[in-house]
């Protein structure tokens, strides 16, 4: 299922812009990449991305991994041992500090 990227524009900016096959250009860990995004994005975009993470999990629930893969599949949080909700929680911990 393709996500309506207009409804998830801030999340798409984070994932498509930073969490892609070359994500390691921004850091060695997920936390490093999230910090890079946090330094470059406006505070409003950071908060909006976090709200959209919650919305995504609420909307897609058990299908969130499949929907994530279909839309941002060049990065796989499961390779790091994360479910999509766990991945988003890890991002939010860094972004909202």
N, C-alpha and C positions, 0 to 999 in steps of 0.2 A: 504494500500500500504506500503510495507516494504521499508525502506530507505536503500540505498547502504551505509553501515556504513564506507566504505573506503573513500567515498566522504565527510563524516561528522564525521571523527574520533575524532576531538577535541571536537565537540559538544556532541558526544556520551560519551566521557570521562567525561565531566561535568555532563550530565544528568544521565547516568547509574551509575556513581561513587558517585554522591552527591544528586541527586534528585530522590530518590527511596522511597519505603515504610518506610524506616527508616531515612529519610532525617533529622528528628529532632535531630539525633545524632550529626549533624554538626551545629545546631543552632535552634533558635525558629522561625526565620522569613526567608523568601526567601533571604533577604539582608544578614543575618548572614551566611547562607549556601554559598552564592556567595562569601562573604569575605573569608570564609574558603578555598574554591577552589582557590581563588586568591592568598592566602598566600602559598598554596602548589604547585600550577602549575607554570611552567615557564612563563615569560612574553610573550614569543612567542606563547605558547599554549593558553593563555588567549585571545590574539588578534585573533588567528585563530578560537577559539570558537565563538567569536563575529562575525567574518566574516561569519562563517557557519550559524549563526542564521539568518543573512540577506539573505543568499543564500536559506535557508530552506523556509522562508516566501515568497521569490520571486518565488521559484520553485513550492510550493504547494498552495499558496494563500488561497482561501476559504476552501480548503481541509486540511489546516495545522492542525486543531484540531484533525481530524480523523487520520491523518498520525502520529501526535505526540502520540496519544493514542495507536495506534497499535505498535509503536516502544518503547515508554517509559511510558506505561500506568500505572505503579505502582505509579506514581506521577501525580496529576491532578491539573494543574494551575487554572482551572475554579472553583475549590473549594475555592480558594482565591479571586475569582472575576476577574480573568485575562483571556483574550483571549490569544492565543499563541503569536501574535505579541506584546501585552502588557507585557506579561511575559518576553519575550526576551528583550524588551526595559528596563524593570526593572533590569534585570540581567546586561545588558550592562552599565547602569548608575553606578552600583557598580563596575563592572570589569574594566571599563575604566577610573575611577576617578584617 
